[in-house]
Every structure is written in structure tokens, then in C-alpha cells.
């Protein structure tokens, strides 16, 4: 009885916060989502994964634990057989022997080039036609200098891709791109659909007819074709273009549901009471009705975030998404398709696991917020 009286004196948001804190799954999901957003912020500021494009390991370098298992099993087999590997010396192969099989030839070429550079240049010397472009690119790269082959790692924490780039750094940098694309595009779609749906359902008349006509035009075209058509018209690549494309094309589902909710709630008793005390139409729409339909909007936001991340994968695969000098979970999955045929699975596993954890946590967080904000549910 005392708890009920205490609850009656508290506002909607205070009660919703109390119900949310009582949901342990929702709290854990919120912490995971906040961790993902923190990683995005640190990556965007350059504090982590800033050297993701640097080739720090050999191509397709395995994870540490996988390399240790393979080395251990190979040593056991050689001990049982009592033989040494072909071409190995008692001191063991050097890094140069393992990584660069033509090191001796390259040293001879380098020595010849050094001797020729000491001589005065002649007309027969071949000049580099793209020397200026390479110099400009080197200045843009800044401190990112290529790691010599002999100094590259044989394994990393989560392995490396075919170019020798660290998969862990790529996963963190890809999270920055994919999460920003998913959240920003879903936010634009949700805001656009909620505003149009609210005005259409509340006012009706010609406003409802106009917004319904726009909705039918967008809804009549298959989603993927509409996305590709707008991408082809814009003819630009980058994260901002992907966000705008997905944000403009993904609002129809939110509009339909929010419009139906406002048609239902505008005749409720609490809305009539707000009208009786002199509340303006905008106040009734966004102060009285909006909290009662917020759970629907949150669910749609979660679904749109997942859909936008998937759409980014498709756009990047077709060449309309993230440019070649960028990375996202979508581009990582695209690269991993060919690697999987060679038995190289760690890039696919890293991108898939990171995407699954964040998307699942976001979905569970949305469900918890929906339950906390829905006044019709009993707790």
C-alpha cells in the first residue's frame, strides 16, 4: 500500500527509470551498448585503432593461440619422427627466410641501384612518372610508415587479413563506421517517420492525404531498388552519403505505426482532459501522447538500426557504400568470403561476433525500455 502511494506521487519518467533498473537484462544490455559507443568515440578521436591500415603482420597471420597450437602439434610430430623440417638449420629459420624467399635477390638489386645512384644521372636513366603523387600520398599518410617484411609479426591477437592488417584494429575501426551508420540512419528515419506520422494521425484532413500519398510512393518501390536508385543519383561514396540514403528510405514503417497510434490516442480521455485545461495541440501531441507511444518508436528504432547495418553491408559490397580506403563490418565480411575458401576464418569470426554482440544488446535494451515506458504493462 505504501509502495503504491509512493508511486502515485511520482512522474512517468521516474517510474519508468525505476522499472528499467529492476530489469537486469536491460541494465547489462545498456552497459554493452555504452561500451560499444565508448569504443566508437575513442576510435573516432584516434586514441585507439588509428593504425588499422598499417600492415603489421604477414598475410593471413593466425591468432596467437592458433599459432601456438599449430607449432606445438608440428613439433610433436617432428619429435616422434626424429627428423627435422626440410631446409631448416639447427639454429632455426630466420624471419627473413620465412617471410621473404627472394631476400638475397632483392639485396643484390638494391646494391646495384645504390652503385648506380652514386654515378651522375644520364639520359637513359628511367624516371619515376608518379614520384610526385607518391610523395603527396606519403605526406597524407603522416606517421604511418610501412613495416619492413622482416619486422612483421608472425601472429596477432585476433589474426591478420591478407594484407597483414590487424583484425582487432579493423574490427574496432569497422565498429566506428557501422555503428555510426546504423544509429545515425535509424535516428533520421525514426524522427522523420515519427513526425510525419504524428501530424498525419493527429490532424487528418489534407495533411493525412498528402503524407499518405508520399508514403505510398515510397512503399510501392522495393526497398533495395530505391536505395540503389538514390545511391546512383547521388553518385558519391562515404559514410555521410550512406547515412542520408538509408535515412531517407527507411521511415515508412515508423510512419505507418505512429500514425495508427495517434489516430487511436487522440480520442482518449486523458487527451480530452488536456484539451479541457487549455493545452495546445503541440503540447498534447508531444507531451501527453508521445510518451504513451514511445515504446513503439523505440522498437522500430532498434529494428531500423539492425536493418541499416545490413544495408550498409550490401551497399559496400556493390560499391556504393564505404570507400576503399575505409573499413566497416560490411567490408570485413565481404573480404572474409574469399578468405573462407582458404580456411582463413578469423576475420569473419571477429566481424560477426562484434556485430552479433552489439545488435543483440541493442535489441534487448530496446525491449527493456519498451517495457519500462509502456504504462499498460504490469510489473
C-alpha positions as CSV (number, residue, x, y, z in Angstrom):
1,X,0.0,0.0,0.0
2,X,2.8,2.4,0.9
3,X,4.7,1.5,-2.3
4,X,1.5,2.2,-4.3
5,X,1.1,5.6,-2.6
6,X,4.7,6.4,-3.3
7,X,4.4,5.5,-6.9
8,X,1.3,7.7,-7.3
9,X,3.3,10.8,-6.4
10,X,6.0,10.2,-9.0
11,X,6.1,11.1,-12.6
12,X,6.0,8.9,-15.7
13,X,9.8,9.1,-16.4
14,X,10.7,8.5,-12.7
15,X,8.5,5.3,-12.6
16,X,9.9,4.2,-16.0
17,X,13.5,4.6,-14.7
18,X,12.7,2.5,-11.6
19,X,11.2,-0.3,-13.7
20,X,14.2,-0.2,-16.0
21,X,16.7,-0.6,-13.2
22,X,14.8,-3.6,-12.0
23,X,15.4,-5.3,-15.3
24,X,18.9,-6.9,-15.0
25,X,19.0,-8.0,-18.7
26,X,18.2,-4.4,-19.7
27,X,20.9,-3.0,-17.5
28,X,23.5,-5.4,-18.8
29,X,22.5,-4.6,-22.4
30,X,22.7,-0.9,-21.7
31,X,26.3,-1.3,-20.4
32,X,27.2,-3.3,-23.5
33,X,25.7,-0.6,-25.8
34,X,27.5,2.1,-23.8
35,X,30.8,0.2,-24.2
36,X,30.2,0.0,-27.9
37,X,29.6,3.7,-28.1
38,X,32.7,4.4,-26.0
39,X,34.8,2.3,-28.4
40,X,33.3,4.3,-31.3
41,X,34.2,7.6,-29.6
42,X,37.7,6.5,-28.8
43,X,38.2,5.2,-32.4
44,X,36.8,8.4,-33.9
45,X,39.2,10.5,-31.7
46,X,42.2,8.5,-32.8
47,X,43.1,7.2,-29.4
48,X,42.6,3.5,-30.5
49,X,42.8,1.7,-33.8
50,X,44.4,4.7,-35.5
51,X,46.9,2.4,-37.2
52,X,44.4,-0.1,-38.6
53,X,45.5,0.3,-42.2
54,X,49.2,-0.4,-41.3
55,X,50.5,-3.8,-42.5
56,X,52.0,-5.0,-39.2
57,X,52.0,-8.8,-39.8
58,X,52.4,-11.3,-42.6
59,X,49.5,-12.0,-44.8
60,X,46.8,-14.2,-43.2
61,X,48.8,-14.3,-39.9
62,X,46.8,-16.5,-37.5
63,X,45.8,-15.6,-33.9
64,X,48.3,-16.2,-31.1
65,X,46.6,-19.2,-29.7
66,X,46.1,-20.8,-33.0
67,X,49.7,-20.4,-34.0
68,X,50.9,-21.8,-30.7
69,X,48.7,-24.9,-31.2
70,X,49.9,-25.4,-34.7
71,X,53.5,-25.0,-33.7
72,X,53.1,-27.4,-30.8
73,X,51.5,-30.1,-32.9
74,X,54.1,-29.7,-35.6
75,X,57.0,-30.1,-33.0
76,X,55.4,-33.2,-31.5
77,X,55.1,-34.8,-34.9
78,X,58.8,-34.0,-35.7
79,X,59.9,-35.3,-32.4
80,X,58.1,-38.6,-32.9
81,X,59.5,-38.9,-36.4
82,X,63.0,-37.9,-35.3
83,X,63.6,-35.7,-38.4
84,X,64.0,-32.0,-39.0
85,X,61.9,-30.0,-41.4
86,X,63.2,-29.6,-44.9
87,X,65.5,-26.6,-45.4
88,X,65.7,-25.8,-41.6
89,X,69.0,-25.3,-39.9
90,X,69.8,-26.4,-36.3
91,X,69.6,-22.7,-35.3
92,X,66.1,-22.4,-36.8
93,X,64.9,-20.4,-39.7
94,X,65.2,-16.6,-39.6
95,X,62.4,-14.1,-40.1
96,X,63.8,-13.2,-43.5
97,X,63.9,-16.8,-44.6
98,X,60.3,-17.4,-43.6
99,X,58.8,-14.1,-44.9
100,X,60.8,-13.2,-48.0
101,X,62.1,-16.1,-50.1
102,X,63.8,-13.7,-52.6
103,X,65.6,-11.6,-50.0
104,X,69.0,-12.3,-51.5
105,X,68.0,-11.3,-55.0
106,X,66.4,-8.1,-53.6
107,X,69.6,-7.2,-51.8
108,X,71.6,-7.6,-55.0
109,X,69.2,-5.4,-56.8
110,X,69.4,-2.8,-54.0
111,X,73.2,-2.9,-54.1
112,X,73.2,-2.4,-57.9
113,X,70.8,0.5,-57.5
114,X,72.9,2.1,-54.9
115,X,76.0,1.8,-57.1
116,X,74.2,3.4,-60.0
117,X,72.8,6.2,-57.8
118,X,76.5,7.2,-57.0
119,X,77.1,7.9,-60.7
120,X,76.0,11.0,-62.4
121,X,72.5,10.6,-63.9
122,X,72.3,10.1,-67.7
123,X,69.6,10.4,-70.2
124,X,69.0,6.7,-70.2
125,X,68.1,6.6,-66.5
126,X,64.4,5.9,-66.1
127,X,62.5,8.5,-64.0
128,X,59.5,7.6,-61.9
129,X,56.4,9.1,-63.6
130,X,54.4,9.1,-60.4
131,X,57.0,10.3,-58.0
132,X,55.1,13.5,-57.1
133,X,51.9,11.5,-56.5
134,X,53.7,9.1,-54.2
135,X,55.3,12.0,-52.3
136,X,51.8,13.6,-51.8
137,X,50.3,10.3,-50.6
138,X,53.2,9.8,-48.2
139,X,52.6,13.2,-46.7
140,X,48.9,12.4,-46.3
141,X,49.7,9.2,-44.5
142,X,51.7,11.1,-41.9
143,X,53.3,8.9,-39.4
144,X,52.1,5.7,-40.9
145,X,55.2,4.1,-42.3
146,X,55.2,0.6,-43.8
147,X,56.7,-2.0,-41.6
148,X,59.6,-3.9,-43.2
149,X,58.9,-7.5,-44.1
150,X,61.5,-8.8,-41.7
151,X,59.9,-7.0,-38.8
152,X,56.3,-8.1,-39.4
153,X,54.7,-10.3,-36.7
154,X,54.0,-13.9,-37.4
155,X,50.7,-13.7,-35.4
156,X,48.5,-11.2,-33.7
157,X,45.8,-11.3,-31.0
158,X,42.9,-11.9,-33.5
159,X,45.0,-12.7,-36.6
160,X,45.6,-10.6,-39.7
161,X,44.0,-10.2,-43.1
162,X,45.6,-11.0,-46.5
163,X,47.4,-7.7,-46.5
164,X,48.8,-8.2,-42.9
165,X,46.5,-5.6,-41.2
166,X,45.5,-6.4,-37.6
167,X,41.9,-7.9,-37.5
168,X,41.4,-6.4,-34.0
169,X,42.1,-2.9,-35.1
170,X,40.0,-3.4,-38.2
171,X,37.1,-4.7,-36.1
172,X,37.3,-1.6,-33.8
173,X,37.5,0.8,-36.7
174,X,34.8,-1.1,-38.5
175,X,32.6,-0.7,-35.4
176,X,33.0,3.0,-35.7
177,X,31.7,3.1,-39.2
178,X,28.9,0.5,-38.9
179,X,27.6,1.7,-35.6
180,X,27.6,5.3,-36.7
181,X,25.9,4.4,-40.0
182,X,23.3,2.3,-38.2
183,X,22.5,4.6,-35.4
184,X,22.5,7.9,-37.4
185,X,20.5,6.5,-40.3
186,X,18.0,4.8,-37.9
187,X,17.7,8.1,-36.0
188,X,16.9,10.1,-39.1
189,X,14.4,7.5,-40.3
190,X,12.7,7.3,-36.9
191,X,12.5,11.1,-36.5
192,X,11.2,11.6,-40.0
193,X,8.6,8.8,-39.7
194,X,7.5,9.8,-36.2
195,X,7.0,13.5,-37.1
196,X,5.1,12.7,-40.3
197,X,3.0,10.0,-38.6
198,X,2.2,12.3,-35.6
199,X,1.0,15.1,-37.8
200,X,-0.9,12.8,-40.2
201,X,-2.7,10.9,-37.4
202,X,-3.4,14.0,-35.3
203,X,-4.7,16.5,-37.8
204,X,-6.0,14.2,-40.6
205,X,-7.7,16.1,-43.5
206,X,-5.4,17.2,-46.4
207,X,-2.3,16.7,-44.2
208,X,-3.2,13.0,-43.9
209,X,-3.9,12.7,-47.6
210,X,-0.6,14.3,-48.6
211,X,1.6,12.2,-46.2
212,X,-0.3,9.0,-47.2
213,X,0.4,9.7,-50.9
214,X,4.2,10.2,-50.1
215,X,4.1,7.0,-48.0
216,X,2.5,5.0,-50.8
217,X,5.0,6.3,-53.4
218,X,8.0,5.2,-51.2
219,X,6.3,2.0,-50.2
220,X,5.4,0.9,-53.7
221,X,9.1,0.7,-54.7
222,X,11.1,-2.3,-53.4
223,X,13.5,-1.1,-50.7
224,X,16.8,-2.3,-52.1
225,X,15.9,-0.9,-55.6
226,X,15.0,2.5,-54.0
227,X,18.3,2.6,-52.1
228,X,20.3,1.7,-55.2
229,X,18.5,4.3,-57.3
230,X,19.2,7.1,-54.8
231,X,22.8,6.0,-54.4
232,X,23.2,6.1,-58.2
233,X,21.7,9.5,-58.5
234,X,23.9,11.0,-55.7
235,X,26.9,9.3,-57.3
236,X,29.0,9.8,-54.2
237,X,30.7,7.5,-51.7
238,X,31.3,7.9,-48.0
239,X,29.7,7.4,-44.6
240,X,27.6,10.6,-44.9
241,X,26.1,9.5,-48.2
242,X,25.2,6.1,-46.8
243,X,23.5,7.7,-43.8
244,X,21.5,10.0,-45.9
245,X,20.4,7.3,-48.3
246,X,19.3,4.9,-45.6
247,X,17.7,7.6,-43.5
248,X,15.6,8.9,-46.4
249,X,14.4,5.5,-47.5
250,X,13.7,3.8,-44.1
251,X,11.0,5.9,-42.5
252,X,7.8,4.3,-44.0
253,X,7.4,1.5,-41.3
254,X,7.7,4.0,-38.4
255,X,5.2,6.4,-40.1
256,X,2.6,3.7,-40.5
257,X,2.7,2.6,-36.9
258,X,3.0,6.1,-35.3
259,X,0.1,7.3,-37.5
260,X,-2.1,4.5,-36.2
261,X,-1.1,5.1,-32.6
262,X,-2.0,8.8,-32.9
263,X,-5.3,8.0,-34.5
264,X,-6.1,5.8,-31.5
265,X,-4.8,8.1,-28.8
266,X,-6.2,11.4,-29.9
267,X,-9.7,10.5,-28.7
268,X,-8.6,9.1,-25.3
269,X,-9.9,10.6,-22.1
270,X,-6.6,11.9,-21.0
271,X,-6.2,13.8,-24.2
272,X,-9.6,15.3,-23.9
273,X,-8.8,16.3,-20.3
274,X,-5.6,18.1,-21.5
275,X,-7.7,19.9,-24.1
276,X,-10.2,21.0,-21.4
277,X,-7.5,22.6,-19.3
278,X,-6.2,24.6,-22.3
279,X,-3.2,22.5,-23.6
280,X,-2.1,23.4,-27.1
281,X,-2.2,20.8,-29.9
282,X,1.6,20.5,-30.0
283,X,1.7,20.0,-26.2
284,X,-1.0,17.3,-26.4
285,X,0.9,15.6,-29.3
286,X,4.4,15.6,-27.9
287,X,3.9,15.9,-24.1
288,X,0.8,13.8,-23.5
289,X,0.5,11.3,-26.4
290,X,4.2,10.8,-27.3
291,X,5.2,9.1,-24.0
292,X,2.4,6.6,-24.5
293,X,3.6,5.6,-28.0
294,X,7.4,5.8,-27.3
295,X,7.7,2.1,-26.8
296,X,6.5,1.6,-30.4
297,X,9.1,4.1,-31.7
298,X,11.9,2.5,-29.7
299,X,11.2,-0.9,-31.1
300,X,11.2,0.5,-34.6
301,X,14.4,2.3,-33.9
302,X,16.1,-1.0,-32.9
303,X,14.8,-2.8,-35.9
304,X,15.9,0.1,-38.2
305,X,19.4,0.1,-36.7
306,X,19.9,-3.6,-37.5
307,X,18.4,-3.1,-41.0
308,X,20.7,-0.2,-41.7
309,X,23.8,-2.1,-40.6
310,X,22.7,-4.9,-43.0
311,X,22.0,-2.4,-45.8
312,X,25.5,-0.8,-45.3
313,X,26.9,-4.3,-46.0
314,X,25.0,-4.5,-49.3
315,X,25.9,-1.0,-50.4
316,X,29.6,-1.6,-49.6
317,X,29.6,-4.9,-51.5
318,X,28.1,-3.2,-54.6
319,X,30.5,-0.3,-54.4
320,X,28.1,2.4,-53.2
321,X,29.0,2.3,-49.5
322,X,32.2,2.8,-47.6
323,X,35.1,3.8,-49.9
324,X,38.1,1.5,-50.5
325,X,40.2,3.5,-48.0
326,X,37.7,2.8,-45.2
327,X,36.6,-0.2,-43.3
328,X,33.4,-1.4,-41.8
329,X,31.9,-4.7,-40.6
330,X,30.3,-4.9,-44.1
331,X,33.6,-4.6,-45.9
332,X,35.2,-7.1,-43.5
333,X,32.5,-9.7,-44.2
334,X,32.9,-9.1,-47.9
335,X,36.7,-9.7,-47.7
336,X,36.2,-12.8,-45.5
337,X,34.1,-14.5,-48.2
338,X,37.2,-15.2,-50.3
339,X,39.4,-15.9,-47.2
340,X,36.9,-18.6,-46.0
341,X,37.6,-20.6,-49.1
342,X,41.3,-20.8,-48.0
343,X,40.4,-21.8,-44.4
344,X,41.1,-18.3,-43.1
345,X,38.1,-17.7,-40.8
346,X,39.3,-15.3,-38.0
347,X,38.3,-12.1,-39.8
348,X,34.8,-13.5,-40.5
349,X,34.5,-14.6,-36.8
350,X,35.7,-11.2,-35.4
351,X,33.3,-9.1,-37.5
352,X,30.3,-11.5,-37.0
353,X,30.9,-11.7,-33.2
354,X,31.2,-7.9,-32.8
355,X,28.1,-7.3,-34.9
356,X,26.1,-10.0,-33.0
357,X,27.0,-8.7,-29.6
358,X,26.2,-5.1,-30.3
359,X,22.9,-5.8,-32.2
360,X,21.7,-8.3,-29.6
361,X,22.5,-5.9,-26.8
362,X,20.7,-3.0,-28.6
363,X,17.6,-5.2,-29.2
364,X,17.4,-6.3,-25.6
365,X,17.9,-2.7,-24.4
366,X,15.1,-1.6,-26.6
367,X,12.8,-4.3,-25.2
368,X,13.7,-3.2,-21.7
369,X,13.0,0.4,-22.5
370,X,9.7,-0.5,-24.1
371,X,8.6,-2.5,-21.1
372,X,9.6,0.3,-18.8
373,X,7.8,3.0,-20.8
374,X,4.6,1.1,-21.5
375,X,2.1,2.1,-18.8
376,X,-0.2,-0.8,-19.8
377,X,2.3,-3.4,-18.7
378,X,2.1,-4.6,-15.1
379,X,5.4,-5.0,-13.1
